[in-house]
Amino acid sequence: MRSAFHVAGILLTLGALAACDVGFYWQAAGGQMEILGRRRPIPDVLADDRIDEPTKAKLRLVLAVQAFGVERLRLPAEGQYTLYADLQRPQVSWLVVASERYAIRAVEHCYPIVGCMGYRGYFDREDADGFAGSLDEEGYDVLVRPVRAYSTLGWFDDPVLNTMLVADDLELMGTILHEQAHRVVFAEDDTAFNESFAVFVEREGVRRYLLADGGDDGSDADGDGESALGRYRERQADRRRFRAILERGRARLEALYESARPEPDLRSEKARLFEGMRQDYEIEKNSFIIIRYDRWFAQELNNAHLVSIRQYESRVAAFERLFQQNGEDFGRFYEEARELAELDPEQRRARLEDLER
């Protein structure tokens, strides 16, 4: 869960500081202005003797992956990462995700231009915690999670952030392609559609880059392209195992929430089912090859955690099928995806479900 849209730049452009929630918009504008003020052209950073070589290697990889994305994936040339900003902190912002307490359903927040989203972003952890606390008092399940990358949807010339470079090369490749994919298609009020589309482009793009590149781009991608691709596939297999555990637990929870049992019973049984997910992971964790989820399952889990994961994964299979139907031609695929984005929500949902079947 590394990326998100932020509405900071958009709100600043619109002069939304006059809106009723002044505190939220003010911190959003301040965070965006900090990022803008720290930007430097990547060529200047690469020529700067004060910058360490690992950082330069990551930035060279960013440029190589972007060039590949334009040439082979038909991603837009405009809006590429040409600037770098060191925020001198490990995350760019914090997202607050909330769900109904006895239903796995995201609490949405609506903004000018971009519509409604299943989260709210803050550049300061205390602000995020304060908003999360207010949602908890209202009776929602809440999650506050860090973000390493974000997009203003083209409203500003977004830089590569130091928070993006902490990932290994495979994750960095994915992040770059994911964020660029957001510039291709955007459906208002549909977080799952937007994120699932970008996840598909990210995965297919990384796969093709590793096969085409052969590991000779100057990065530390741990060997040749075939070897790196093998590790990437093992990561995806680990993520599928993780999601399978969550989906089984989600199904049990949804059956519970639909049972109309009294609230005390719901509360105790909900805790038992989340504990069951932890036990499922303990049974299966030796089958995980690259990624371990010990820390994830060690935290106090609630419905917001499931909502957060689902926002990024729920429609990927539909986009895989759409890509195949279009002969694995990215241009045709993007056109079909744009047409889906223009449908009304119910028509879009029905079409995606048809593709998944």
SVG drawing of the C-alpha trace seen along z (x, -y; Angstrom):
<svg xmlns="http://www.w3.org/2000/svg" viewBox="-31 -32 62 57">
<polyline fill="none" stroke="black" stroke-width="0.4" points="0.0,0.0 2.5,-2.6 0.6,-5.1 -2.5,-7.3 -4.0,-10.2 -3.7,-13.5 -6.1,-16.4 -3.7,-18.9 -2.6,-20.5 -6.0,-20.5 -7.6,-22.1 -4.9,-24.7 -5.5,-25.6 -9.2,-25.9 -8.7,-28.2 -10.5,-25.7 -9.2,-27.3 -12.4,-29.1 -14.3,-25.8 -15.8,-24.8 -13.0,-22.3 -10.3,-24.9 -7.8,-22.9 -7.8,-20.0 -7.3,-22.1 -4.7,-24.3 -2.5,-21.3 -3.0,-19.9 -1.9,-23.1 1.1,-23.4 2.3,-19.9 2.0,-20.4 4.0,-23.7 6.8,-21.9 7.1,-19.4 7.1,-22.0 9.8,-24.0 12.1,-21.0 12.1,-19.9 15.3,-19.7 15.8,-18.6 17.1,-15.0 20.0,-15.8 21.2,-18.3 20.9,-15.7 22.9,-13.2 25.7,-15.8 25.8,-16.7 28.9,-15.2 27.1,-15.5 24.5,-13.0 25.3,-9.4 25.7,-6.8 22.8,-4.6 20.4,-7.5 21.7,-8.3 21.4,-4.7 17.7,-4.7 17.1,-7.9 18.7,-6.4 16.4,-3.4 13.4,-5.8 14.4,-7.4 15.0,-4.0 11.6,-2.6 9.8,-5.7 11.4,-5.6 10.3,-1.9 6.8,-2.8 6.4,-5.4 8.0,-3.2 6.6,0.2 3.5,-0.4 2.1,-3.4 2.1,-5.4 2.0,-9.2 5.3,-11.0 3.9,-14.2 4.0,-14.2 7.0,-12.0 9.1,-12.3 11.9,-14.8 12.4,-16.3 13.5,-15.0 12.6,-16.1 14.2,-15.0 11.6,-15.5 14.0,-14.2 11.4,-11.9 10.5,-8.2 7.0,-8.8 5.3,-11.6 2.0,-11.5 -0.5,-9.4 -3.9,-8.0 -6.9,-7.6 -9.1,-4.7 -12.4,-3.9 -15.1,-1.3 -18.4,-0.6 -17.9,1.4 -20.2,4.3 -19.9,4.1 -16.8,4.1 -17.7,0.9 -15.4,-2.1 -16.3,-5.6 -15.9,-7.9 -14.8,-11.5 -15.7,-13.8 -13.5,-16.6 -13.8,-19.1 -12.9,-17.7 -11.7,-14.3 -15.0,-13.2 -15.2,-10.7 -12.5,-8.5 -12.2,-5.8 -9.6,-7.6 -8.3,-11.0 -4.7,-12.1 -2.7,-14.1 0.9,-15.4 1.3,-15.3 0.8,-12.2 -0.8,-14.1 -3.4,-15.5 -4.1,-12.0 -4.4,-10.5 -6.7,-13.3 -9.1,-12.7 -8.9,-8.9 -9.8,-9.5 -12.9,-11.5 -14.0,-8.6 -13.4,-6.1 -15.6,-8.1 -18.3,-8.0 -18.3,-4.2 -16.1,-3.4 -13.2,-1.0 -10.2,-3.1 -6.7,-2.6 -3.9,-5.1 -1.2,-4.0 1.9,-5.6 2.3,-6.5 5.5,-6.6 4.3,-7.9 1.4,-10.0 0.0,-11.8 -1.8,-15.1 -3.3,-13.7 -1.3,-16.1 -2.2,-19.3 1.5,-19.7 4.8,-18.5 5.1,-15.7 8.7,-14.9 10.3,-11.6 10.4,-11.6 13.1,-10.2 10.3,-8.2 9.9,-6.3 13.6,-5.4 13.6,-3.4 12.0,-0.5 14.1,2.1 14.4,1.9 11.5,4.1 9.2,2.1 10.5,-1.1 9.8,0.0 6.3,0.9 5.7,-2.4 6.8,-4.5 4.6,-2.5 1.7,-2.6 1.8,-6.3 2.2,-6.9 -0.8,-4.6 -3.0,-6.9 -2.5,-9.6 -4.1,-7.3 -7.5,-6.6 -9.4,-8.1 -13.0,-7.2 -14.5,-9.7 -15.7,-8.3 -14.3,-4.8 -11.1,-4.1 -11.2,-0.4 -11.4,-0.9 -8.6,-3.4 -6.2,-1.5 -6.9,1.9 -6.2,0.5 -2.9,-1.0 -2.0,2.3 -2.5,4.3 -0.4,1.9 2.3,1.9 2.5,5.7 2.4,6.3 4.9,3.4 7.4,4.7 7.2,8.2 7.9,6.9 10.6,4.5 12.5,7.3 12.3,9.6 13.3,6.8 16.0,5.2 18.0,8.2 19.3,6.4 21.7,4.1 20.2,0.7 22.7,0.0 20.3,0.8 20.8,3.3 17.9,5.5 19.8,8.6 21.0,10.3 19.6,10.7 16.1,10.1 15.0,13.7 16.3,14.1 14.6,10.8 11.4,11.9 11.5,15.1 11.8,13.2 9.0,10.8 6.7,13.8 7.5,15.3 6.5,12.0 3.2,11.9 2.6,15.5 3.2,14.5 0.7,11.6 -1.9,14.0 -1.5,16.3 -1.9,13.3 -5.0,12.1 -6.5,15.6 -6.2,15.7 -7.9,12.3 -10.7,13.2 -11.5,16.3 -11.7,14.2 -13.6,11.5 -16.3,14.1 -16.7,15.3 -17.0,11.8 -19.6,10.8 -21.7,13.8 -21.5,12.7 -22.5,9.1 -25.5,10.3 -26.7,12.6 -28.6,9.9 -27.2,11.1 -27.1,8.7 -24.2,6.3 -22.4,8.0 -22.4,11.3 -21.2,9.4 -18.3,7.8 -17.0,11.0 -17.4,13.1 -15.7,10.5 -12.7,10.6 -12.7,14.4 -12.8,14.3 -9.9,11.8 -7.9,14.1 -8.8,16.9 -7.1,15.0 -3.9,14.8 -4.1,18.5 -4.5,19.2 -1.4,17.2 0.6,19.0 -0.4,22.3 0.6,21.2 3.5,18.7 6.2,21.2 4.9,21.4 5.7,17.7 8.9,17.3 9.9,13.6 7.4,11.6 6.5,12.3 3.4,10.7 4.2,11.2 4.1,7.5 0.8,7.1 -1.0,9.8 0.6,8.7 -1.3,5.4 -4.8,4.9 -6.9,5.7 -10.3,4.4 -12.5,3.9 -10.6,0.8 -7.5,3.1 -9.6,5.2 -11.1,2.2 -7.6,0.8 -6.3,4.0 -9.5,4.5 -9.3,1.0 -6.1,1.9 -6.8,5.5 -10.5,6.1 -10.7,5.5 -7.3,6.6 -8.6,9.8 -11.1,7.8 -8.4,5.7 -6.3,8.8 -9.1,10.2 -9.8,6.8 -6.1,6.7 -6.3,10.2 -9.5,9.4 -7.7,6.5 -4.8,8.7 -2.5,7.4 -2.4,4.1 -1.9,1.3 -3.4,-1.4 -6.6,0.5 -6.7,1.6 -6.5,-2.0 -9.3,-3.1 -11.5,-0.3 -10.6,-1.3 -11.4,-4.9 -14.8,-3.9 -15.4,-1.9 -14.5,-5.0 -17.1,-7.0 -19.9,-4.6 -22.2,-5.2 -21.2,-3.3 -23.7,-0.5 -22.9,0.2 -19.2,0.1 -19.6,2.6 -21.7,4.9 -19.1,4.8 -16.2,5.5 -18.1,8.4 -18.8,9.8 -15.1,9.6 -14.2,11.4 -16.6,14.2"/>
</svg>
